[in-house]
């Protein structure tokens, strides 16, 4: 009889222990649920929970605010009524595929609340697992990126406008150069030739002196006019191509007493004309920077056409600078901006006393890259 009493006491103790353990687990579970609820309500984004079949079973207040739907209008697949009709098929297909494959989901979409406004959101979800390692559902977030999307579109609009202005500027420069070259400069050249012919005639010494002075002034004006034309828009770029125009830039730098080691890929003449202008302006500014600021007696220039890009490298061996502390002048800023507008990138390597190397790559259009690969 005493054995049964002992056994009963042991069972009672075990029962009390299990009850206490169960109570602690329930309290921990309740605390976890409360923490999740607080976290989801405080998070600055929509939070949703779906079961293993992809049906929504929970949504926080931020989701309701973004979508304009109540919790009841969100449960199941009813959340999809907030998706813009033009995005709905894509969004639902991607969500169904992610649920079936048990893989994370990421999608950008437009939300159209009942008030008719349009919101751009970035939605993502990841599978969650139970204690046996089985997928028990999905936790998702919806981040409102409308402000970022609007800013990106405005930036893209301004970049298109800037490209248009640059193209128009280059066209105006071309027209101006033709007007100068075929008009004013040609008139000056003709006048100089007439005076040279007049000088060979029977002139008094005083008149010959005046004619010689006028011829010298015209010669200087013609030289200055041609120099200005080359600075505005090089004739070589239009008449002979990019390779010749770049070699002309190198010759100009040599005339200033700086040795130039220039390697220009002949294939560079086959890139689009607008890209040729960009490459020319970048090289022109790079060489001007080397002449004005580097205090270098040597410059190395390399321009190469690769299968999918154009690469430009301009390196001097002068004073250099510290990129971390020095402010960039208009020259480098102009190079960076031209490269960025062309979809490329500009990298500057420099250090005090170690010269400066400017490297630029510019992507080729797809059809150009395909043609080169062929």
C-alpha positions in Angstrom: 0.0 0.0 0.0 2.9 2.3 0.8 4.3 1.7 -2.7 1.1 3.0 -4.3 1.2 6.1 -2.1 4.8 6.7 -3.2 4.0 6.2 -6.8 1.0 8.6 -6.5 3.2 11.2 -4.9 5.8 10.9 -7.6 3.1 11.2 -10.3 1.6 14.2 -8.6 5.0 15.9 -8.4 5.7 15.1 -12.1 2.2 16.5 -13.0 2.9 19.7 -11.0 6.3 20.0 -12.8 4.8 19.5 -16.2 2.1 22.0 -15.4 4.6 24.5 -14.3 6.7 23.9 -17.4 3.6 24.3 -19.6 2.7 27.5 -17.9 6.2 28.9 -18.4 6.1 27.9 -22.1 2.7 29.6 -22.5 4.0 32.7 -20.8 7.0 32.8 -23.1 4.9 32.2 -26.1 2.5 35.0 -25.1 5.5 37.3 -24.5 6.9 36.5 -27.9 3.6 37.2 -29.5 3.4 40.5 -27.7 6.9 41.4 -28.7 6.2 40.5 -32.4 3.0 42.6 -32.3 4.8 45.6 -30.8 7.6 45.2 -33.3 5.3 45.0 -36.3 3.3 48.0 -35.2 6.4 50.1 -34.6 8.2 49.1 -37.8 8.1 51.9 -40.5 6.8 49.5 -43.1 4.0 47.1 -43.9 4.4 43.6 -42.3 2.4 40.6 -43.4 2.4 37.0 -42.4 1.2 34.2 -44.7 0.6 30.5 -44.1 2.5 27.7 -45.9 0.1 28.0 -48.9 0.8 31.7 -49.3 -2.5 32.9 -47.8 -2.2 36.1 -45.7 -3.2 35.6 -42.1 -1.9 38.9 -40.6 -1.1 42.4 -41.6 0.0 45.4 -39.5 -1.4 48.9 -39.4 1.3 50.3 -41.7 0.2 47.9 -44.5 -3.4 49.0 -44.0 -2.2 52.6 -44.3 -0.1 52.0 -47.4 -2.8 49.8 -49.2 -5.9 51.6 -47.9 -7.3 48.1 -47.0 -8.5 46.9 -43.6 -7.2 43.7 -42.1 -10.3 41.8 -43.2 -9.8 43.1 -46.7 -6.3 41.8 -46.7 -6.7 38.2 -45.4 -6.2 35.4 -47.9 -5.3 36.7 -51.3 -7.5 39.8 -51.0 -4.5 41.9 -50.5 -4.0 41.7 -54.2 -6.8 44.1 -54.9 -4.5 46.9 -53.8 -2.0 46.0 -56.5 -2.1 48.2 -59.6 -4.0 46.3 -62.4 -1.0 46.6 -64.8 1.3 44.9 -62.2 -1.2 42.4 -60.9 -0.5 39.4 -63.2 3.3 39.8 -62.8 3.1 40.1 -59.0 0.7 37.2 -58.5 2.8 34.9 -60.8 6.0 35.7 -58.9 4.3 35.2 -55.5 2.8 31.8 -56.5 6.2 30.7 -57.9 8.0 31.7 -54.7 5.4 29.9 -52.5 5.6 26.7 -54.6 9.4 26.7 -54.6 9.6 27.8 -51.0 12.1 30.5 -51.9 12.4 34.2 -50.9 10.3 36.7 -52.8 11.3 40.2 -53.9 9.2 42.4 -56.2 8.8 46.1 -56.9 5.2 47.1 -57.7 2.7 49.8 -57.7 -0.1 50.0 -55.1 -3.3 51.8 -55.9 -5.4 52.5 -52.7 -9.2 53.1 -53.0 -8.5 56.9 -53.1 -6.8 56.5 -56.5 -3.3 57.6 -55.6 -0.4 55.6 -56.8 2.3 54.3 -54.4 5.5 52.5 -55.4 6.6 49.8 -53.0 9.3 47.2 -52.6 7.9 44.0 -51.3 9.8 41.0 -49.9 9.1 37.8 -48.1 11.0 34.9 -46.6 10.0 31.4 -45.5 9.8 30.7 -41.7 10.3 27.3 -40.2 8.8 25.4 -37.3 10.7 23.4 -34.7 10.9 20.4 -37.1 12.5 22.5 -39.8 9.4 22.5 -42.0 8.2 25.7 -43.6 5.2 26.9 -41.7 4.6 30.2 -43.5 6.2 33.4 -44.8 7.0 36.8 -43.2 6.8 39.7 -45.6 7.6 43.4 -45.6 6.3 46.2 -47.8 8.4 49.4 -48.0 6.9 52.5 -49.5 9.5 53.9 -51.9 7.3 56.4 -53.7 9.5 59.4 -52.7 12.6 57.6 -54.0 10.9 56.6 -57.2 9.7 60.2 -57.8 13.2 61.5 -57.1 14.8 58.9 -59.5 12.4 59.9 -62.3 13.0 63.6 -61.8 16.8 62.9 -61.8 16.4 60.8 -65.0 14.3 63.7 -66.6 17.0 66.2 -65.8 19.7 64.0 -67.1 17.8 63.6 -70.4 17.5 67.3 -70.5 21.2 67.8 -69.8 22.1 65.3 -72.6 19.9 67.2 -75.0 21.5 70.5 -74.1 25.0 69.1 -74.5 24.0 67.7 -77.9 22.5 71.0 -78.9 25.6 72.8 -77.7 27.8 70.6 -79.8 25.6 71.2 -82.8 25.8 74.9 -82.3 29.6 74.7 -81.9 29.8 72.9 -85.2 27.7 75.5 -86.9 29.6 78.3 -85.4 32.9 76.8 -86.5 31.7 76.4 -90.0 30.6 80.0 -90.0 33.9 81.2 -88.7 36.0 79.0 -90.9 34.1 79.5 -94.2 33.3 83.2 -93.5 35.5 85.4 -91.3 38.7 83.4 -91.6 38.4 82.9 -95.3 37.8 86.6 -95.8 40.9 87.3 -93.8 42.9 84.8 -95.8 41.7 86.3 -99.0 42.5 89.8 -97.9 46.0 88.7 -96.8 46.6 87.2 -100.2 45.5 90.4 -102.0 47.8 92.5 -99.9 50.7 90.1 -100.5 50.1 90.4 -104.2 49.9 94.2 -103.9 53.2 94.3 -102.0 55.0 92.9 -105.0 53.9 96.0 -107.1 55.4 99.4 -107.3 54.8 100.8 -103.8 56.5 103.6 -101.9 58.5 102.6 -98.9 55.9 104.0 -96.4 53.0 102.3 -98.1 55.0 99.0 -98.2 55.6 99.3 -94.5 51.9 99.8 -93.8 51.0 96.8 -96.1 53.5 94.6 -94.3 52.0 95.6 -90.9 48.5 94.8 -92.1 49.6 91.4 -93.5 51.2 90.6 -90.1 48.0 91.6 -88.3 45.9 89.5 -90.6 48.2 86.5 -90.2 48.0 86.8 -86.4 44.2 87.1 -86.6 43.9 84.0 -88.9 46.1 82.0 -86.5 44.1 83.1 -83.5 40.8 82.4 -85.4 41.9 78.9 -86.3 43.0 78.3 -82.7 39.7 79.4 -81.4 37.9 77.1 -83.9 40.0 74.1 -82.8 39.1 74.9 -79.2 35.4 75.2 -79.9 35.1 72.2 -82.3 38.1 70.6 -84.0 37.8 70.3 -87.7 39.7 67.0 -87.5 36.9 65.4 -85.5 34.5 66.1 -88.3 36.8 65.7 -91.3 39.3 63.1 -90.3 37.7 61.2 -87.4 38.3 60.7 -83.7 41.8 59.1 -83.9 43.2 62.0 -85.9 41.5 64.6 -83.6 43.0 62.9 -80.5 46.4 62.9 -82.1 46.0 66.6 -82.9 45.3 67.2 -79.2 48.5 65.4 -78.4 50.5 67.5 -80.9 49.1 70.7 -79.3 50.4 69.5 -75.9 53.8 68.6 -77.4 54.0 72.2 -78.8 53.8 73.5 -75.2 57.0 71.5 -74.4 55.4 68.4 -72.8 56.3 65.0 -74.1 53.2 62.9 -74.9 53.2 59.1 -75.3 49.8 58.6 -77.1 48.3 55.2 -78.0 45.0 55.5 -79.8 43.1 52.4 -81.1 42.2 52.9 -84.8 38.9 51.1 -84.1 37.9 54.2 -82.0 36.6 55.8 -85.2 33.9 53.2 -85.4 32.1 54.2 -82.2 28.9 56.3 -82.4 29.4 60.0 -83.2 27.9 61.2 -80.0 30.3 59.0 -78.0 33.2 60.2 -80.1 32.4 63.7 -79.0 32.3 62.6 -75.4 35.7 60.8 -75.7 37.2 63.9 -77.4 36.0 66.3 -74.7 37.2 64.0 -71.9 40.7 63.6 -73.4 40.8 67.4 -74.2 40.0 68.2 -70.5 42.4 65.6 -69.2 45.3 66.9 -71.2 44.5 70.5 -70.3 44.5 69.5 -66.6 47.9 67.9 -67.1 49.3 71.1 -68.8 47.8 73.6 -66.3 48.1 71.8 -62.9 50.5 68.8 -63.0 53.9 70.5 -63.5 54.8 67.4 -65.5 57.1 67.2 -68.5 55.5 63.9 -69.6 52.0 62.6 -70.2 50.9 59.1 -71.2 47.5 58.8 -73.1 45.8 55.5 -74.0 42.4 55.3 -75.7 41.2 51.8 -76.5 38.0 50.2 -77.8 37.1 46.9 -76.0 34.3 44.6 -77.0 31.8 46.3 -74.7 33.3 49.6 -73.8 35.8 52.4 -74.6 38.6 52.9 -72.1 40.5 56.2 -71.7 43.6 56.6 -69.5 45.5 59.9 -69.1 48.5 59.8 -66.7 51.0 62.5 -65.8 54.1 62.3 -63.7 53.8 65.6 -61.9 53.0 67.0 -58.5 49.8 65.0 -57.8 47.4 65.7 -55.0 45.5 64.0 -52.2 42.0 63.1 -53.5 40.8 62.8 -49.9 41.5 66.4 -49.0 41.7 68.4 -52.3 38.6 69.9 -53.9 38.1 68.9 -57.5 38.2 71.7 -60.1 35.8 72.2 -62.9 38.0 70.1 -65.2 37.7 66.9 -63.2 34.0 67.6 -62.4 33.3 68.0 -66.1 35.1 64.7 -66.9 33.1 62.9 -64.2 29.8 64.4 -65.4 30.4 63.6 -69.0 31.3 60.0 -68.1 28.3 59.6 -65.9 25.9 61.0 -68.5 27.3 58.4 -71.0 26.6 55.6 -68.5 30.3 55.2 -67.7 32.6 55.8 -64.7 35.6 58.0 -63.9 38.3 57.0 -61.5 41.1 59.3 -60.3 44.3 57.9 -58.7 46.7 60.5 -57.3 49.1 61.2 -54.4 51.3 64.2 -53.6 54.5 63.9 -55.6 53.4 60.8 -57.5 51.4 62.2 -60.4 47.8 61.7 -61.4 46.1 59.1 -63.4 42.5 59.6 -64.7 40.8 56.4 -66.0 37.4 56.5 -67.7 35.3 53.7 -69.2 32.3 54.3 -71.4 29.9 51.5 -72.4 29.2 50.8 -76.1 25.7 50.4 -77.3 24.5 46.8 -77.5 24.6 46.7 -81.3 28.1 48.1 -81.3 29.3 45.5 -78.8 27.6 42.8 -80.8 29.2 44.0 -84.0 32.7 44.0 -82.4 32.3 40.6 -81.0 31.2 39.2 -84.3 
